[in-house]
Amino acid sequence: MASLIRITFTRMLNNAKTSNMEIIRNISGKTMRATLPAPKPKPYDYNNKSYPTYKFFLDRTTSRFTENTKVIVVEGPLAAGKSKFAKELADELEMKYYPEANLDMWYINDYGFDTRTLDDQLPESCKSFDVNNFMLNPKHRLTAQFQVKQYAVKFSQYIDALAHLLSTGQGVILDRCVYSDFVFVEAMYSQGYISKGARSFYYDLRKSSIGELLRPHLIIYLDVPVGKVLENVKNRNIPYECNSPVLNAQYLTTMEQFYKQKYLKEMSVRSELLVYDWTNEGETEVIVEDIERMKFENYDDQNPKFEDWMEGSDEAWALLRQKYSDTKGSLMYFLNVPRYDVPELITDADDSKEYRDIMNNAPGNEYVKGYNASLGDGSLWFKTKLPHRETLPLRERRIF
């Protein structure tokens, strides 16, 4: 059975006032939800339909909210069993599960074509570089670009998660998230895998973009000692992990320190936090019971807990819904941070042109999704508009 280490959890006065539009009820599991009132309106198809301003009053955003309209993030070290637990929790709470954002989501296009197969045609500075490459060659020139891409896919996925929650009312559970990504940067920097300039650029990027998001309601951290992490890595026997110079005690200890001393400490100001000893894993049902006992309405002007989720009207919620479902492209522009002083993040103009020419002619990349007749897209004469939004595919990272 999981052993609860602590709940960083500040309760407010019982008479704290909240808005009628706030998401205030407790999260509940399947058993408790069986006795709840009739279902809410059907989910809005935000991936294919826009949400223009005139619909703010025809399709009320809060009409779909339930006690489980929450963002939960599962965090922890490598090989802790996060994915297994997050899936079980999502099933029990009837929330949507988001696998850890990874570069399979970046390199494999909408038609299933893996652009990494084109590496032999690309300049060295433009070749793919994913977690497999990093684990085996962490001091490569492309390591800094790899970590920037990791941040980008996590940022993109978190926008999608917010769009889903606000458009459907269904809560979401993420296996890691964009807010904790910096712990990897610090671990890389501590080992000399990225330069001081690359680290500086990363924090410029983070500062430019992270404020556009809403922090999670709850973070669950599965705590596993470094020694046990190394044992788990050995037991699951993934070649690029077992043979990796990266996964040593110093690297993993740095990650643990930044998780506990910075990330969890800072996030607990505005999010609830549960930390469990997961050395020998634990029971999902026990954690569900802990979650059901938590209250998510505690907020007033003296306490910033859940501050991101305090909106005073349905129109305010509708604006947030529109922001994440309809203007994702504009949000992704916050990742365009000009810095020309970090050599490993700069690509030569000729290399860049060669890369674009090859990628633009790759299967599925010649035209936007839905307009590639050579790959089976039909009815091109009857299409009247481009795809509504770019939604990051939910792909589990492939193990080679």
Contacts in CASP RR format, 6 or more apart in sequence:
PFRMAT RR
TARGET T0000
AUTHOR 0000-0000-0000
METHOD contacts of the structure
MODEL  1
MASLIRITFTRMLNNAKTSNMEIIRNISGKTMRATLPAPKPKPYDYNNKS
YPTYKFFLDRTTSRFTENTKVIVVEGPLAAGKSKFAKELADELEMKYYPE
ANLDMWYINDYGFDTRTLDDQLPESCKSFDVNNFMLNPKHRLTAQFQVKQ
YAVKFSQYIDALAHLLSTGQGVILDRCVYSDFVFVEAMYSQGYISKGARS
FYYDLRKSSIGELLRPHLIIYLDVPVGKVLENVKNRNIPYECNSPVLNAQ
YLTTMEQFYKQKYLKEMSVRSELLVYDWTNEGETEVIVEDIERMKFENYD
DQNPKFEDWMEGSDEAWALLRQKYSDTKGSLMYFLNVPRYDVPELITDAD
DSKEYRDIMNNAPGNEYVKGYNASLGDGSLWFKTKLPHRETLPLRERRIF
1 282 0 8 1.000
1 283 0 8 1.000
1 286 0 8 1.000
2 276 0 8 1.000
2 277 0 8 1.000
2 278 0 8 1.000
2 281 0 8 1.000
2 282 0 8 1.000
2 283 0 8 1.000
2 286 0 8 1.000
2 287 0 8 1.000
3 276 0 8 1.000
3 277 0 8 1.000
4 274 0 8 1.000
4 275 0 8 1.000
4 276 0 8 1.000
4 290 0 8 1.000
5 223 0 8 1.000
5 275 0 8 1.000
5 276 0 8 1.000
5 277 0 8 1.000
6 275 0 8 1.000
7 272 0 8 1.000
7 273 0 8 1.000
7 274 0 8 1.000
7 275 0 8 1.000
7 290 0 8 1.000
7 294 0 8 1.000
8 264 0 8 1.000
8 268 0 8 1.000
8 272 0 8 1.000
8 273 0 8 1.000
8 275 0 8 1.000
9 272 0 8 1.000
9 273 0 8 1.000
9 294 0 8 1.000
10 298 0 8 1.000
10 303 0 8 1.000
10 305 0 8 1.000
11 295 0 8 1.000
11 298 0 8 1.000
12 298 0 8 1.000
12 299 0 8 1.000
12 300 0 8 1.000
12 303 0 8 1.000
12 305 0 8 1.000
13 300 0 8 1.000
16 297 0 8 1.000
16 298 0 8 1.000
16 299 0 8 1.000
16 300 0 8 1.000
17 300 0 8 1.000
18 24 0 8 1.000
18 297 0 8 1.000
18 299 0 8 1.000
18 310 0 8 1.000
19 310 0 8 1.000
19 311 0 8 1.000
19 312 0 8 1.000
19 313 0 8 1.000
20 312 0 8 1.000
21 62 0 8 1.000
21 311 0 8 1.000
21 312 0 8 1.000
21 313 0 8 1.000
21 314 0 8 1.000
21 316 0 8 1.000
21 317 0 8 1.000
22 297 0 8 1.000
22 299 0 8 1.000
22 309 0 8 1.000
22 310 0 8 1.000
22 311 0 8 1.000
22 312 0 8 1.000
23 65 0 8 1.000
23 67 0 8 1.000
23 69 0 8 1.000
23 70 0 8 1.000
23 296 0 8 1.000
23 309 0 8 1.000
24 296 0 8 1.000
24 297 0 8 1.000
25 66 0 8 1.000
25 67 0 8 1.000
25 296 0 8 1.000
25 297 0 8 1.000
26 67 0 8 1.000
26 292 0 8 1.000
26 293 0 8 1.000
26 294 0 8 1.000
26 295 0 8 1.000
26 296 0 8 1.000
27 67 0 8 1.000
27 68 0 8 1.000
27 70 0 8 1.000
27 93 0 8 1.000
27 218 0 8 1.000
27 291 0 8 1.000
27 292 0 8 1.000
27 294 0 8 1.000
27 296 0 8 1.000
28 36 0 8 1.000
28 67 0 8 1.000
28 68 0 8 1.000
28 93 0 8 1.000
28 292 0 8 1.000
29 68 0 8 1.000
29 92 0 8 1.000
29 93 0 8 1.000
29 94 0 8 1.000
29 288 0 8 1.000
29 292 0 8 1.000
30 92 0 8 1.000
30 93 0 8 1.000
30 94 0 8 1.000
32 292 0 8 1.000
33 68 0 8 1.000
33 94 0 8 1.000
36 66 0 8 1.000
36 67 0 8 1.000
40 63 0 8 1.000
40 64 0 8 1.000
40 65 0 8 1.000
40 66 0 8 1.000
40 169 0 8 1.000
41 59 0 8 1.000
41 63 0 8 1.000
41 64 0 8 1.000
43 64 0 8 1.000
43 167 0 8 1.000
43 168 0 8 1.000
43 169 0 8 1.000
43 170 0 8 1.000
44 51 0 8 1.000
44 59 0 8 1.000
44 64 0 8 1.000
44 167 0 8 1.000
44 168 0 8 1.000
46 163 0 8 1.000
46 164 0 8 1.000
46 167 0 8 1.000
46 168 0 8 1.000
46 325 0 8 1.000
46 388 0 8 1.000
46 389 0 8 1.000
47 388 0 8 1.000
47 389 0 8 1.000
47 391 0 8 1.000
48 387 0 8 1.000
48 388 0 8 1.000
49 388 0 8 1.000
50 325 0 8 1.000
50 326 0 8 1.000
50 388 0 8 1.000
51 59 0 8 1.000
51 167 0 8 1.000
51 318 0 8 1.000
51 321 0 8 1.000
51 322 0 8 1.000
51 325 0 8 1.000
51 326 0 8 1.000
52 322 0 8 1.000
52 326 0 8 1.000
53 322 0 8 1.000
56 314 0 8 1.000
56 315 0 8 1.000
56 318 0 8 1.000
56 319 0 8 1.000
56 322 0 8 1.000
60 314 0 8 1.000
60 318 0 8 1.000
61 166 0 8 1.000
61 314 0 8 1.000
61 317 0 8 1.000
61 318 0 8 1.000
61 320 0 8 1.000
61 321 0 8 1.000
62 314 0 8 1.000
62 317 0 8 1.000
64 167 0 8 1.000
64 168 0 8 1.000
64 169 0 8 1.000
65 169 0 8 1.000
66 169 0 8 1.000
68 93 0 8 1.000
68 94 0 8 1.000
68 95 0 8 1.000
68 170 0 8 1.000
68 171 0 8 1.000
69 165 0 8 1.000
69 169 0 8 1.000
69 170 0 8 1.000
69 171 0 8 1.000
70 95 0 8 1.000
70 165 0 8 1.000
70 171 0 8 1.000
70 172 0 8 1.000
70 217 0 8 1.000
70 218 0 8 1.000
70 296 0 8 1.000
71 161 0 8 1.000
71 162 0 8 1.000
71 165 0 8 1.000
71 171 0 8 1.000
71 172 0 8 1.000
71 174 0 8 1.000
71 214 0 8 1.000
71 215 0 8 1.000
71 216 0 8 1.000
71 217 0 8 1.000
71 218 0 8 1.000
72 89 0 8 1.000
72 93 0 8 1.000
72 95 0 8 1.000
72 171 0 8 1.000
72 172 0 8 1.000
72 173 0 8 1.000
72 174 0 8 1.000
72 216 0 8 1.000
72 217 0 8 1.000
72 218 0 8 1.000
72 219 0 8 1.000
72 220 0 8 1.000
73 173 0 8 1.000
73 174 0 8 1.000
73 176 0 8 1.000
73 177 0 8 1.000
73 179 0 8 1.000
73 180 0 8 1.000
73 216 0 8 1.000
73 218 0 8 1.000
73 219 0 8 1.000
73 220 0 8 1.000
74 82 0 8 1.000
74 85 0 8 1.000
74 86 0 8 1.000
74 89 0 8 1.000
74 173 0 8 1.000
74 174 0 8 1.000
74 175 0 8 1.000
74 176 0 8 1.000
74 220 0 8 1.000
74 222 0 8 1.000
75 82 0 8 1.000
75 176 0 8 1.000
75 177 0 8 1.000
75 180 0 8 1.000
75 219 0 8 1.000
75 220 0 8 1.000
75 221 0 8 1.000
75 222 0 8 1.000
75 259 0 8 1.000
75 263 0 8 1.000
75 264 0 8 1.000
76 82 0 8 1.000
76 176 0 8 1.000
76 221 0 8 1.000
76 222 0 8 1.000
76 223 0 8 1.000
76 224 0 8 1.000
76 259 0 8 1.000
76 278 0 8 1.000
77 222 0 8 1.000
77 224 0 8 1.000
77 226 0 8 1.000
77 229 0 8 1.000
77 252 0 8 1.000
77 255 0 8 1.000
77 256 0 8 1.000
77 259 0 8 1.000
78 229 0 8 1.000
78 232 0 8 1.000
78 233 0 8 1.000
78 241 0 8 1.000
78 247 0 8 1.000
78 252 0 8 1.000
79 224 0 8 1.000
79 229 0 8 1.000
79 232 0 8 1.000
79 233 0 8 1.000
79 236 0 8 1.000
79 241 0 8 1.000
80 222 0 8 1.000
80 224 0 8 1.000
80 229 0 8 1.000
80 232 0 8 1.000
80 278 0 8 1.000
81 222 0 8 1.000
81 278 0 8 1.000
81 281 0 8 1.000
82 100 0 8 1.000
82 175 0 8 1.000
82 176 0 8 1.000
82 222 0 8 1.000
83 99 0 8 1.000
83 100 0 8 1.000
83 175 0 8 1.000
83 396 0 8 1.000
85 222 0 8 1.000
85 278 0 8 1.000
85 281 0 8 1.000
85 284 0 8 1.000
85 287 0 8 1.000
86 97 0 8 1.000
86 173 0 8 1.000
86 174 0 8 1.000
86 175 0 8 1.000
87 97 0 8 1.000
88 284 0 8 1.000
89 95 0 8 1.000
89 173 0 8 1.000
89 220 0 8 1.000
89 284 0 8 1.000
89 287 0 8 1.000
89 288 0 8 1.000
90 96 0 8 1.000
90 97 0 8 1.000
90 173 0 8 1.000
91 97 0 8 1.000
92 284 0 8 1.000
92 285 0 8 1.000
92 288 0 8 1.000
93 171 0 8 1.000
93 173 0 8 1.000
93 288 0 8 1.000
93 291 0 8 1.000
94 170 0 8 1.000
95 170 0 8 1.000
95 171 0 8 1.000
95 172 0 8 1.000
95 173 0 8 1.000
96 161 0 8 1.000
96 164 0 8 1.000
96 170 0 8 1.000
96 171 0 8 1.000
96 172 0 8 1.000
96 173 0 8 1.000
97 172 0 8 1.000
97 173 0 8 1.000
97 175 0 8 1.000
98 157 0 8 1.000
98 160 0 8 1.000
98 161 0 8 1.000
98 172 0 8 1.000
98 173 0 8 1.000
98 174 0 8 1.000
98 175 0 8 1.000
98 394 0 8 1.000
99 175 0 8 1.000
99 394 0 8 1.000
99 395 0 8 1.000
99 396 0 8 1.000
99 397 0 8 1.000
100 174 0 8 1.000
100 175 0 8 1.000
100 176 0 8 1.000
100 397 0 8 1.000
101 150 0 8 1.000
101 153 0 8 1.000
101 154 0 8 1.000
101 156 0 8 1.000
101 157 0 8 1.000
101 176 0 8 1.000
101 178 0 8 1.000
101 392 0 8 1.000
102 130 0 8 1.000
102 131 0 8 1.000
102 150 0 8 1.000
102 153 0 8 1.000
102 395 0 8 1.000
102 396 0 8 1.000
102 397 0 8 1.000
103 128 0 8 1.000
103 130 0 8 1.000
103 131 0 8 1.000
103 146 0 8 1.000
103 149 0 8 1.000
103 150 0 8 1.000
103 153 0 8 1.000
103 397 0 8 1.000
104 130 0 8 1.000
104 395 0 8 1.000
104 396 0 8 1.000
104 397 0 8 1.000
104 398 0 8 1.000
105 153 0 8 1.000
105 157 0 8 1.000
105 392 0 8 1.000
105 393 0 8 1.000
105 394 0 8 1.000
105 395 0 8 1.000
106 149 0 8 1.000
106 152 0 8 1.000
106 153 0 8 1.000
107 114 0 8 1.000
107 115 0 8 1.000
107 116 0 8 1.000
107 128 0 8 1.000
107 130 0 8 1.000
108 114 0 8 1.000
108 115 0 8 1.000
108 393 0 8 1.000
108 395 0 8 1.000
109 115 0 8 1.000
109 362 0 8 1.000
109 363 0 8 1.000
109 364 0 8 1.000
109 365 0 8 1.000
110 364 0 8 1.000
110 369 0 8 1.000
110 393 0 8 1.000
111 363 0 8 1.000
111 364 0 8 1.000
111 369 0 8 1.000
111 372 0 8 1.000
111 375 0 8 1.000
113 362 0 8 1.000
113 363 0 8 1.000
113 364 0 8 1.000
113 365 0 8 1.000
115 128 0 8 1.000
115 359 0 8 1.000
115 362 0 8 1.000
115 365 0 8 1.000
116 128 0 8 1.000
116 130 0 8 1.000
118 358 0 8 1.000
118 359 0 8 1.000
118 362 0 8 1.000
119 127 0 8 1.000
119 128 0 8 1.000
121 358 0 8 1.000
122 354 0 8 1.000
122 355 0 8 1.000
122 358 0 8 1.000
123 348 0 8 1.000
123 350 0 8 1.000
123 351 0 8 1.000
123 354 0 8 1.000
123 355 0 8 1.000
125 141 0 8 1.000
125 142 0 8 1.000
125 347 0 8 1.000
125 348 0 8 1.000
125 351 0 8 1.000
126 347 0 8 1.000
126 351 0 8 1.000
126 352 0 8 1.000
126 354 0 8 1.000
126 355 0 8 1.000
127 142 0 8 1.000
129 140 0 8 1.000
129 142 0 8 1.000
129 143 0 8 1.000
129 145 0 8 1.000
129 146 0 8 1.000
130 146 0 8 1.000
131 146 0 8 1.000
131 240 0 8 1.000
131 397 0 8 1.000
132 240 0 8 1.000
132 400 0 8 1.000
133 140 0 8 1.000
133 142 0 8 1.000
133 146 0 8 1.000
134 140 0 8 1.000
134 143 0 8 1.000
134 146 0 8 1.000
134 246 0 8 1.000
135 240 0 8 1.000
135 241 0 8 1.000
135 243 0 8 1.000
135 244 0 8 1.000
135 246 0 8 1.000
135 247 0 8 1.000
136 240 0 8 1.000
136 243 0 8 1.000
136 244 0 8 1.000
136 245 0 8 1.000
138 188 0 8 1.000
138 191 0 8 1.000
138 193 0 8 1.000
138 244 0 8 1.000
138 245 0 8 1.000
138 246 0 8 1.000
139 192 0 8 1.000
139 193 0 8 1.000
141 344 0 8 1.000
142 344 0 8 1.000
143 188 0 8 1.000
143 193 0 8 1.000
143 194 0 8 1.000
143 344 0 8 1.000
144 194 0 8 1.000
144 195 0 8 1.000
144 198 0 8 1.000
144 201 0 8 1.000
144 342 0 8 1.000
144 344 0 8 1.000
144 345 0 8 1.000
145 344 0 8 1.000
145 345 0 8 1.000
147 184 0 8 1.000
147 185 0 8 1.000
147 188 0 8 1.000
147 194 0 8 1.000
147 198 0 8 1.000
147 202 0 8 1.000
148 201 0 8 1.000
148 202 0 8 1.000
148 205 0 8 1.000
148 345 0 8 1.000
150 181 0 8 1.000
150 184 0 8 1.000
151 178 0 8 1.000
151 181 0 8 1.000
151 202 0 8 1.000
151 205 0 8 1.000
151 206 0 8 1.000
151 335 0 8 1.000
152 332 0 8 1.000
152 335 0 8 1.000
153 392 0 8 1.000
154 176 0 8 1.000
154 177 0 8 1.000
154 178 0 8 1.000
154 181 0 8 1.000
155 178 0 8 1.000
155 209 0 8 1.000
155 210 0 8 1.000
155 213 0 8 1.000
155 332 0 8 1.000
155 335 0 8 1.000
156 328 0 8 1.000
156 332 0 8 1.000
156 390 0 8 1.000
156 392 0 8 1.000
157 174 0 8 1.000
157 177 0 8 1.000
157 178 0 8 1.000
157 392 0 8 1.000
158 174 0 8 1.000
158 177 0 8 1.000
158 178 0 8 1.000
158 213 0 8 1.000
159 213 0 8 1.000
159 324 0 8 1.000
159 328 0 8 1.000
159 331 0 8 1.000
159 332 0 8 1.000
160 324 0 8 1.000
160 328 0 8 1.000
160 391 0 8 1.000
160 392 0 8 1.000
161 172 0 8 1.000
161 174 0 8 1.000
162 213 0 8 1.000
162 214 0 8 1.000
162 320 0 8 1.000
162 324 0 8 1.000
163 321 0 8 1.000
163 324 0 8 1.000
163 325 0 8 1.000
163 328 0 8 1.000
163 389 0 8 1.000
164 170 0 8 1.000
164 171 0 8 1.000
164 172 0 8 1.000
165 171 0 8 1.000
165 172 0 8 1.000
166 317 0 8 1.000
166 320 0 8 1.000
166 321 0 8 1.000
166 324 0 8 1.000
166 325 0 8 1.000
167 321 0 8 1.000
167 325 0 8 1.000
174 216 0 8 1.000
177 216 0 8 1.000
178 210 0 8 1.000
178 213 0 8 1.000
179 210 0 8 1.000
179 213 0 8 1.000
179 215 0 8 1.000
179 216 0 8 1.000
179 263 0 8 1.000
179 267 0 8 1.000
180 259 0 8 1.000
180 263 0 8 1.000
181 206 0 8 1.000
182 202 0 8 1.000
182 203 0 8 1.000
182 206 0 8 1.000
182 258 0 8 1.000
182 263 0 8 1.000
183 255 0 8 1.000
183 258 0 8 1.000
183 259 0 8 1.000
183 262 0 8 1.000
183 263 0 8 1.000
184 255 0 8 1.000
185 194 0 8 1.000
185 199 0 8 1.000
185 202 0 8 1.000
186 254 0 8 1.000
186 255 0 8 1.000
186 258 0 8 1.000
187 251 0 8 1.000
187 252 0 8 1.000
187 254 0 8 1.000
187 255 0 8 1.000
187 258 0 8 1.000
188 194 0 8 1.000
189 196 0 8 1.000
189 199 0 8 1.000
190 250 0 8 1.000
190 251 0 8 1.000
190 254 0 8 1.000
191 246 0 8 1.000
191 250 0 8 1.000
191 251 0 8 1.000
191 254 0 8 1.000
193 246 0 8 1.000
194 202 0 8 1.000
194 344 0 8 1.000
195 342 0 8 1.000
195 344 0 8 1.000
197 341 0 8 1.000
197 342 0 8 1.000
198 342 0 8 1.000
198 344 0 8 1.000
198 345 0 8 1.000
200 342 0 8 1.000
201 337 0 8 1.000
201 339 0 8 1.000
201 342 0 8 1.000
201 345 0 8 1.000
204 337 0 8 1.000
204 339 0 8 1.000
205 335 0 8 1.000
205 337 0 8 1.000
208 334 0 8 1.000
208 335 0 8 1.000
208 337 0 8 1.000
209 331 0 8 1.000
209 334 0 8 1.000
209 335 0 8 1.000
212 331 0 8 1.000
212 334 0 8 1.000
214 308 0 8 1.000
214 309 0 8 1.000
214 320 0 8 1.000
215 267 0 8 1.000
215 270 0 8 1.000
215 271 0 8 1.000
215 308 0 8 1.000
216 267 0 8 1.000
216 271 0 8 1.000
217 271 0 8 1.000
217 272 0 8 1.000
217 296 0 8 1.000
217 306 0 8 1.000
217 309 0 8 1.000
218 271 0 8 1.000
218 272 0 8 1.000
218 273 0 8 1.000
218 274 0 8 1.000
218 291 0 8 1.000
218 294 0 8 1.000
218 296 0 8 1.000
219 264 0 8 1.000
219 267 0 8 1.000
219 268 0 8 1.000
219 271 0 8 1.000
219 272 0 8 1.000
219 273 0 8 1.000
219 274 0 8 1.000
220 274 0 8 1.000
220 275 0 8 1.000
220 276 0 8 1.000
220 287 0 8 1.000
221 259 0 8 1.000
221 264 0 8 1.000
221 273 0 8 1.000
221 274 0 8 1.000
221 275 0 8 1.000
221 276 0 8 1.000
222 276 0 8 1.000
222 278 0 8 1.000
223 275 0 8 1.000
223 276 0 8 1.000
223 277 0 8 1.000
223 278 0 8 1.000
223 279 0 8 1.000
224 232 0 8 1.000
224 278 0 8 1.000
224 279 0 8 1.000
225 279 0 8 1.000
226 249 0 8 1.000
226 252 0 8 1.000
226 253 0 8 1.000
226 256 0 8 1.000
227 249 0 8 1.000
228 279 0 8 1.000
229 252 0 8 1.000
230 247 0 8 1.000
230 249 0 8 1.000
230 252 0 8 1.000
233 241 0 8 1.000
233 242 0 8 1.000
233 247 0 8 1.000
234 242 0 8 1.000
238 399 0 8 1.000
239 400 0 8 1.000
240 400 0 8 1.000
241 247 0 8 1.000
264 273 0 8 1.000
264 275 0 8 1.000
267 273 0 8 1.000
269 304 0 8 1.000
269 305 0 8 1.000
270 304 0 8 1.000
270 305 0 8 1.000
270 306 0 8 1.000
270 307 0 8 1.000
270 308 0 8 1.000
271 305 0 8 1.000
271 306 0 8 1.000
272 294 0 8 1.000
272 296 0 8 1.000
272 305 0 8 1.000
274 287 0 8 1.000
274 290 0 8 1.000
274 291 0 8 1.000
276 282 0 8 1.000
276 287 0 8 1.000
296 306 0 8 1.000
297 306 0 8 1.000
298 305 0 8 1.000
298 306 0 8 1.000
299 305 0 8 1.000
299 306 0 8 1.000
299 307 0 8 1.000
299 310 0 8 1.000
311 317 0 8 1.000
311 320 0 8 1.000
323 331 0 8 1.000
324 331 0 8 1.000
325 389 0 8 1.000
326 388 0 8 1.000
326 389 0 8 1.000
328 389 0 8 1.000
328 390 0 8 1.000
329 389 0 8 1.000
329 390 0 8 1.000
339 345 0 8 1.000
340 346 0 8 1.000
347 355 0 8 1.000
359 365 0 8 1.000
360 366 0 8 1.000
363 372 0 8 1.000
363 374 0 8 1.000
363 375 0 8 1.000
364 372 0 8 1.000
364 375 0 8 1.000
366 372 0 8 1.000
366 374 0 8 1.000
368 386 0 8 1.000
368 387 0 8 1.000
369 387 0 8 1.000
370 377 0 8 1.000
370 378 0 8 1.000
370 383 0 8 1.000
370 387 0 8 1.000
371 377 0 8 1.000
371 380 0 8 1.000
371 383 0 8 1.000
373 380 0 8 1.000
END
